[in-house]
C-alpha cells in the first residue's frame, strides 16, 4: 500500500480516500459500492489503482467523447456490484493500461503485485478479440481467452463486465459494427455468463444484443410489454396480495416480488413455440424468497393449496441444481381468471448465488457445501474446455465444439453409483460415456439404460440411470459423430479418428513410396537420413511421418517424392530416372488397412474382383472394381490411379449388395436368411419391395470373404425353391451375374 494511503488510514477525521466527485459520476457510484463491503484500507488500494489508471489514460477519449477512464471505472462498478475481491477490482481499473498505454506488465507488478499483473496480462491478450466471420485469427484469439480463463476465472469475470459496459455504450458505433459485436456477444459472451451463473449480466447481455441485432422487433416487444404491464397491473397486484396473505397466515416469512421476463427470453419463446405475444401468459412471474431450504418446500405446499398446480410444470432445481449452480423450485399454477402463474421459490442464499454465480465465492467466504460444489463444477467445466482445446485439430474446430458445449438446455441423468450428471439436451449414451471419462467413451460398446440394454445412439431423458459396458479393444466409431451433441465427445471422437487415420495413412504412404522407389531401381532401405532431412526442409514438414501420411492421403504423389528423395545426394541418378519407363509395381490390399484404404460404395469390391486404386485428396486410397461405371470419367487422369492387387490371405469380411426375386410366400425371408447363414455369411442390411402379389424383390447387403465365397452363397440361394433370380448389384443399375 502506498505511504499516503497508510497515513490517511491512520487519520480518523478523513472518512474516505475517494476524491470529491459529482454525485452522478461513475467514480461516485464506485465509491458507494465499495463502501458496502470493503474495509477502509482495501478502498485505499482501489483508489490508488484508479489514480494510476487515470494518469496512464490521460488525454485518451472514447468514441463518445468521454474521458477514457470512465470505461474502466464502469467495469469496476459492475464487479463491485458482485462484491468481488480487491485484486479483481484493481485489474478492472487497469485492464487496458498495458494494451493501450506505455505502462508495462512489470510496472503493474511493482506497484500492485504479481497477482494483479497476471490478471491484467491475461486481459490484455483478450483486448483485441473480435469474432468477425469466425476466421482462423479470431478463433485463435478466442483460444487464448480460454487459456487465460482456465488460469484464473476472474479473467473472464472482468472480460464479461468489460463487454457489458461496451454493449451499454454501443450506440455510438456504426450500424454494421454494432450488429457484429452484438452477434458475438449473443453467441459467446452471454452463454459464458449463463454458464458461470451470472444471471443479471447474462440477461442484460442478451437484451442488449437483441436490441442491436433486431432493433424493430426489440421496439415492438418493448411496447407490447409496456401495454401489457398496464393491462395486467390489477391482476398481478391481486395475485401478489393473495400470495403474501396466504404465506403470512401460515406463519411463513417470505419476501415476494413480481418479476418480468427479459425481452430476449420472450422473443425466444415466441419464435421457439411459434406463438404471438398475446399467447404468452407467463410474461410476469413471482419470486418467493424464504429463510432456508426446508421452508422452500413448505412454501411450495402452501401455494399449491392456494392455487392448483399445472401438471408437468414443476421443476426441482434444489434437489438437482443446474450446472451453473442455480437452485430454485419452479412451479406453474392456475391463477384467478384462468391466468397461469409462474412462481420461483428459493432461499436468500440461493437467490444470491442465482444472481452472482461463481462470483458468490468472493461474496460469501463460507464453507457452504453448495458453493464448494459450484466451484468444483466450474473448475471441471474449464478443465473440460481445456481437454476439448487440446483435442481439436485447429482453432475453428475448437470454437465449434465450444459453442456446442455452451448449449443452455440440459438433461440430468444418474451414474450407477447415483451421482447426478448434467448433459446437453439431446445427449446420447455416447455423450454420457465421454462425460464420465475419455477412456470409457473410447472403449464403450453398449449401454444399459434403467437396467435394460439400449443402443448407444439412444437419446437420454431426465432421471435415466445409465451403465456403460466397455471392451478393452473397442474404439470410437465414425458413425457416432452423427448423433453425439456434447463438445467433449465430438472433440475426442474426431481426435481419435484423425490419429488413427494418420497412422494408417502413414503405413500406406510408406508402401506407396517404396513401390515408387523400386520402380526407379532404388532400394528403399538405402535411403539415408540426410536425404530425408533435406526433403523435410524443402517441404517444410515436421517429420518423415507427415510426408508419408500426405502420400497415403493423396496430398502428395509417391512418384514425385521418390524422385526428390533420390535427387538429393546423387545428381547422376537424374539420368536413369528420366529414362526409366518401368511401371510401378502393384500395392497389395489386405483389407485391414483401416481408414487409409476405403472400398467404394458404388461397386463394393471384394477379393477376387479386378481392382484399381484411386487417390482422393484427404480421403486416401479408394478401391474400385475395374468395370465400375462411376470411375469411367476419371480414368483419363492416370496420375491419380494406382495398380492394386488383393493379398491372397485376406482376413476381413467384405460387404456385397445382392438383389433377389422370390415368390411372395409365407416364410420365404426366413428360408433365405437361413441359407445365407448356412453359407457362413452375415446379413448387414435387408429391404423389400413388392412389384405385385406373386413376387417380391429383396435387396440384401451381405458380408463375404471373397468372390469364391460369394459364388458359393449365390449357388446355395439359387437352389432354394421359388427363388427365381439372384444378381450381384454394383452401384446404381449395375448388376452382374456370377456363375
N, C-alpha and C positions, 0 to 999 in steps of 0.2 A: 504494500500500500504506500502511496506517496506520502511524504512527510507532512505536507499541508493538510492532507485528509486526516491523518492521525491527530494533528493539532486541533482541527475543527471538532473531531470526535470527542476530544477532552474538554471542549468548551460547551457546557450545557445551555448557555444562553443562545446558541445558534442551533435551532432545531433541524435544519436541513442543509444539504450541500448543493441543492439544485439552484441554478441561477434564477433571478427574478424574470419571470416569463409571462406572456399574455395567458389568460385563463383558458383560452380555447386552442392553445398551441399544442403540437404533438409532444413537445418536451414536458409541458404541464400535465398532460394526460399520463405520460410515462411516470412522472413523479407520484401521481395519485395511486397508480397501480403498484409501484414498488413499495410504497408505504404500507400496503395492505398485508404484506407477508415477509418483507426483508428487514434485517437488522440495519441499524444506522451505518455501521462500517461496511456492510455489503452495498448499500445505496451509494456510499462514497466511491467504491470501486467502479460501479456502473457509470457514475458521472465523470470519473476520470477517463473512462473509455469514450464517453460522449465528447469530452473536450479534445481528446486525441483524434477522434474521427472528424470532428468539425474542422479542426486545423488542417487535416490531410485533404479534406474535400473543399477547402476554402476556394471560392471562385467558380466552382462547378455548379451547374444547374441541371434540373431535369427538363424534359421536353415541354412540360407545362410552364416552365419559367421559375419554379420554386427552387430555393437552395437545395442542393443535392442531399444535405444532411437530413432533410425531412424524411427521406426514404428509409435509411437505416433506423431512425428513431421510430418510425411507424412499424417496422418489422419487430423491433424490440417491444413495442406496445402489445402486439399480438401475442408474443411469447410471455410477456409479463402477465397477460390475462390468463394464461395457462399456469402461472406460478412456477415457471421454470427457473433453474438454478442460475447463479451469477455468471459462471463461465459461458453459458449459452447466451445470456443477455449481452455480455461483452462481445462475444463472437458475432451476434446480430448487428451490433453497432459498428463493428469493424469488418463486416463480411465483404465489403467492396474495396477496402483500402489497399490491399496487396495487388488487386487486379487493375484498379483504376487510378492509383496514385503512385508516388515514388517510394512508398513505405515497403519494406521487405519483411519476410516472414521472421527473420532473426530479430528485427526491431520489435515486432509484436511479442515475440517470446521474451525478450529482455524486459519489456515493460509490463506484460500481463501473464507471463508464464507459458510453459510448453504446451499445456492442455489447450489453452485458448488459441495458441499459434497453430496447433494441429487442426482445430475446428475451422479456423479462418482459411487455412491452406486447403482443406477439403472443400470448402465452399468456393474458393477462388477457382478451383478446377471446374466447377459447375457453372460458373457465371455466364459462359458463352454458349451454353447448351440451347439449341433450338431444334425441334423435331420437324424441320421443314421437309416435307415429302419423304420422310423416313429414309434418307440416303445413308450410305455407309458411314459418312463422317458424323452425322447426328447420332446414329445408333452407337457408334464407338464412344461418343461423349456420354451417352446415357449409361454405357457400361461403366465408365469412370464414376458416375454418380453412385451406382450400386456399390462399387468397391469402397468409396468414401463412406457410404451409408452403413456398410457392414462393419467398418471400423468403429463407428460411433453413431448411434441412431439419432443423436442430437443434430447431426449434419442435415438430415432430411427434415427435421422439425424446423430448423432455421430456413431451409430452402422452401418449405411449404408456406411459411409466414411471408417470405420474400415474394413468392408467386401470388399470394393472396393480395398483398398491397399493390403489386403490379397490375393485377386484374381490377382492383378497385379504382385505379387511375388510368385505365386503358383507353378511355375516351379520346385522349389527345393523339393517339396513334392513327395512322392511315387505315382505312377500312380493311384492306387486304391483310395487313399485318395484324389487325385486331382479330380477324377470323382465324388466322394461322395460330396465334397464341392461344385463342380460346379453344381451338381443336386439340392442341397438345395438352392443354390443361384438363379438358374433359376426358381425354384418352389415357393420360398418365398420372397427373398430379392429384386430381380428385380421387381416383381409385386408391392411390397410395394413402391419402389422408383417411379414406374409409377403412382401409386395411389396418391402419395403425390406430383406429378408434377415435380419430379427431373429428367428431361428428359435426361440430359447428363450422369448422374450416371446410370440411367435405361438402356440406350443403351450400355454403356461400360460394365455393369454387364452382359447383355445378350450376347454380343460378346465374352467376356472372358469365360463365361460358355460354349458357343458354341465351343470355341477353345479347351477346355479340355474334353468336352463330346464327340465331334465328330471331332477329330483332322484332319482326312483325308478329310472330307467334308469341313472343315474350310479352309484347304490349297487349295483345288480345286477351291472353290468360290473366295478366295482371288486372285488367279492367274487369274481367269476369269475376275474379276473386273479390275485388272491392265491392262489386254489386252484390255478390252472394253474402259477403260479410254483413251488409246492411239488412238483407232479406232474412237471413238466418239468425240475426243477433238475438231476437227474442227467444227462439227455440233453444239456442246454445245456452243462453242465460238460465232458462228454466231447468235444463238438464244439469248444469253446473250446480245450481242451488239444491237440486234433488240429491245429487251425489254427496255433497257436503253434509246435508241434513242426515241422510241415512248412516253415513260413517260416524257422525257425531253421536247419533242415537245409540250406536253400538260401541261407543267409547273407544273409537279408533282415531288417534290423532293423525291427520293427513294434510298435506299441502296439495290442493287440487288446482290445476290450471288448465285452461283451454289452449290448444296448440293448433297451428295451421300448417298443413303440409307445405313444403317448399315447392316453388314453381316447377322446377325441373322434374320432381317426382310426380307431380300432377300430369305434366306433359308426357312422361314415360308411360304412365298408366293409361292415358288417352290413346297413345299410339300402340301400346302393347295389347290392349284389350279392344281396340278399335271402337271406342265409345266417345260420345260428345261430353263437353264439360258438365252439362246438366245431368248426365247419367252417373257422375261421380258423387257419391254421397258422403264419403269419408274425408272431405277436404278439411273438416275440423275434427280434431280428436281431443282426448282428455288425458292428462298425465297425473297420476296419483302417486305422491311420494310419501312413504311412511318411514317409521324409525328403524326397522330391522327386517331381516329376511322372513321370520315366521309371520310377521304382520302383513307381508305381501300376500300370502296365501289366505290369511283371514279376510283381508280387504276384498280379495277376489271372490270369496264365497258370499260376502255381504252384497257385493254389486250384482252377482248372478241371482241373488234373491230379489233384488230391486227390479232388474230388467232381465228378460230371458236371453241367454247366450245363443248366438247363431252357431249351429253345429258345424264343426270343421274349421272354425275361425279362432281357435285358441292355440297359442304357441308359448311353450315354457322355455324361455331363454335363460332362466335362472338355473334350472337343473342342467341344461345343456347350453352353455354360453356360446355365442358366436365366436368365430376365430379371432376377431379383433377385441375380445374381452367383454363385449356388450352383454349385459344381463337385464332382463325385464320380463314381466308377464304381459302378453298381448292377448286381448280378448275383444270380440265384437259383439255388441248387444243390440237387441231390438228396443229402440228407444220410443218415446212418445211420438205419435203421428206416424208411426212406421219408419222412423228415421234410424238407420244403422249408426251405432255409436262405437267408435274405436277407442279403447282405453288401454293405456300402458300403466302398469303398476310396478314400482321399484323402490328400493331403499335410497336414503340420501347418498350413501357411498356408491351404490350402483349408478345413481344419476350423475355423480361427478366423474366416474370412470367412463360413462357413456359420452360425456362431452369432451373429456381430456384424453381418453385412451392411454397410450403408453406414457404420455406426459404426466399421468397421475403418479407415476413412480417418483417424480420430483415434488409433486404436490403433497403426497401423503408418505411421509417417512415412517411407515409402519411395517409390521411383519405380516400384514394381511395376506392370507394364503392365495386369495384370488389375484391380487396384484402380482404376487410371485409367479403364479401360473401364466398370467398375461405377459409378463416379461419373458418367460421361457418360450411361450408361443411366438412372440415377436422375434426372439433370437433364432428359433427354429426356422421361421419363415425366411429370415435373412440368410441363414445358412443354406436353405433350400435354393434360394436365388443364386447363391454362390456356386452351388452344385450345377445348376442349370447353365450358369455362365461358363463354367469350365467345360461342360459337355457340348456346348453349342459350337458349331463349326465357324460361325462368324457373328458379327455384332447384329446384323439384321435378323438372323435366326434367333438369337438371344432375345431381341426386342419382341419378336413374335411370341416366343414362349412366355416371356414376362407378362405380356398383355393378357394371355390366356390365364395366367396364374392370378391376375387381379380380378378375375370374374367374381362379382359380388355374391351371387346366389350360391348357397351351399347345401349339401346333404350330409347328415350326421349318421355314421354307422359305428358298429362295435367290433372290436377285435375279439379273438377267442377268450382273452383274459378280461374282457369287459371294458377295456379302455375305449373312450369315445374319440373318433377321428372325423375331422371335417374335410370334405372333398368338394370340388366344384360340382354344381348341378349338372346332371347328365353323365357323371363319372361311372366308370365300369369297374369290374373286378380287377382288371389290369392296373387301372389308376390306383386302386387301393393297395395292390401288391407293391407298387413302387413307392407309395406313401409310407408303407411300413419300413422298407429298406430296399436299396437298389438291387442287392443280390437276390432278394425274394422276387422282385419284379423280373429280373433277367432269367430266373430259373422256374417261374411258375408254369404249371401245365394244366391245372384245374382249380376249381373253387367250390366250396360248399357255402351256400347262402341259406341261412336259417336251417342248418343241418341237412340240406338237400343239395346234391350235385347240380351245378348250373354251368352254362357256357361262360367262358371268360369275357365275352362281349356283353354280358347281362348288365343292364343299367341298374344302378343301386338306388334304393329308396331309404328315407329316414327310418332308423331303427333296425335296419338289416344287421344280422350277425354274420360275420364272414370268417372263413378259414381257408387260407391259400395252401394248395398242395404243390410241392416243388419236386423237381428231379435234378439230380446232380449234373447231367449232361444236357439239360434243356437250354435253350437260348431264345432271345426275342424273335418274334415272327413279324415280318414286314407288314402283314395284314393288320396287326394291332394299331398301326398308325391311322387306320380308317375309323377307329372308334374310341381311342383314348382322348380325354379332354384336358387333363392337367398338364401344365408346362413341364413339370419334372419328368413325368412318364414319357412325353414326346421327346424331350431332350435326350434322355438316356437310351431310348429305343433307337433314335436316329444315330446317336454316337456309336452304339454297339454295331449297328448295321454298316455304318461307314467304315468303322475299324475293320470289321470282318471283310467287307468288300475290298478295302485297301490291301489287306493281307493276301486275299485270294487273287486279286488283280496283279499283285507283285509277283506271285508264283507263276501266273500265266504269262506275264510280261517277260519273265526270265526265260521261260521255254520258247517264247516267240523270238526273243533276241538271239538265243543260242541257235535257233533254226536259221536265222538270217546270217549269223557269223559262219556257220558251217557251209552255207551256200557260197560264201565268199572265200572258201578254202582256209578259214581261220579256226583255230581251236579255242572254244570259249574259255577253257581252263588257262590258256596262255595270256589272257588279258591282264595287264598289270594294274596295280593301284594307281600308278602315275597317269595312266590313260583315263581311268575313271575320274580322278581328281581334276584333270584338265577339262573333261566333259562336264563335270558338275559346275565348274566356273563358267564355262561357255553358256550353259543352260540357266545358270542362276538357281540351281536346285540345291536343296539342303543335303541330300544324301542319295545313295545309289537306289534305295528302295523307292524314292519319289519318281525317278525316271522309269524304273521297271513298272510301277503302278500306272504311270501315264501310258506306257506301251500296252499294258493289259486292258486299259480303259479306252484305247483307241485314240488318245490325245497326241501320241507320237507314233510315227511309223517305225517298225522294228528295223527295216532296211536302212533308213536314214541314220538311226542311232548306231547301227553296226558299221556303216561307212565312216561315221565321225570317230568312233572308237578306234578303228584301225588306222585312220589317217593321223592320229595324234603322235605316234612315236616313229613311224616308218613311212617316210614320204614316198618310197619306191612302191609301196603297196597300192598306190593310187592307180598305176598302170593296169595291173591284173584286175583291180576292182572294176575299172571301166570296161575291160574286155570280157569280164565274166558274164556269161549268159545262163549260168547254171540255175535252174528253177529252185525255189525254196522247197525244202522237204515238208512233209505233212506234219501237222501238230496232232498228237494223239489226244482224243477226248475220252475221258474216263467216266464222266457223268457225276463225279464227286468234287468238281471244282468250285461248287457253291455259286455265289452271285457273280463271280468273274466270268462265268460262261452261262449263257441263258439259251434255252431252247425255245425257238419261235412258236408262238401260239397259233400262227396261221397254218402251219404244216405239221407241227408236233413230231419232229424226227425221233426215231428210235434206232438202237444199234442194228445194223444190217442195211439201213437206208443209205444210199449215196448222199453225202452231205457237203456243204460249203460253209465257211465261216465268214460272217460279215462284221467288219469293225465299225461299231457305233460309238461315237464320242460320248463319254460319260457313262455308257452302259456296258462297255467292254465288248466281248466276242459273243455274237448271236449266231446260233447254228440253225441253218435251214436245210431242207432237202433240195437236191439238185433240180427237181421239177416243180418247185414251189412257184406258183404264179405270182405271188406277192413280190418276188425279188427280180422279176424279169427286167423292169425298167432300171434297176440298179446295177445290173451285170455289166453295163458299159463302162463302169469305173473300176478297173482291175486292182487299183492300189488299195481299195477297201476290202478286198476279198483274200482269204487265206485258204489253202488246201488243208483240210482236216480229215482225220480218219478215226474210226472207233477203236478203242482199246479192246482187244479180243476178250478181256476178262473184266467187263463192267459189273459192278455190284449194285447198281441202282435200278429202281423201277421207274419206267417212263410212262407218261400219260399218252393215250391214243383215243381219238374220237371214233366211235362206231355208230352206224345208222342201220337199224334192223327193222324189217317189216314182218309182222306176225299176225296170225288170226286173232281176232278180238274175242278171246275165250277166257273163261274164269281160270285163274291160277297161272296164266301164261307168264306174267312177270316173275313169279316165284320160280318157275321152271328155268327161265333164262338166267336169273340170279344164281340159282344152284349150279347151272352149267358153267358160269364164269368162275365161281368158287372152286369147282372141281378141276378147272384148268390151272389152278394156282394163281389166279388173277384177283384183282380187287376192284370194286366199283367205286369210283371217285364222285361221279355225278350221274343222274339219270333224269330224263324228261320225256314226256309222251305227247303225241298229237294224233288225234283220230281223224282220218280222212272220211270214213263212212262207218257204217255199222259192222262191216265184215273184217276190216284190217286196221291195225294200229301201228303207227311208226314210233319206234323207241330210239332215243338218242342217248348213248352211253359214253361216258369218259371212263376208261378202264386203265389199270396200271399193268404193264407187261415188262418183261426183262429185255426182249429183243424182237426182231422181226420173225424169227422162227417160233418164239413163244406166241406171238400174235397169230401166226398162221394156224398153230395148233388150236388156239382158243376159237378162232372163227370156224374151223372144221367141226369142232365139238358142237358149237351153237347151230351150225347148219344142219346137223343130224337131228336136232330137236323137231318133232312133228309140228307142223303148222308154222314153222319159221320159213318164210318164202323168199327172203332176200336179206343179205348182210353185206355191208360195204364199210371200208375204212374211209373216213372223211378227212380231207386235208384242207382245212380252211373253207371259205365260202364257195360252195359249188364244186369243190374238188373232191371227187370220190374215186377210190382206187380199189379194184378187186384184187385180193391176194388168194392165189390158188394153193 
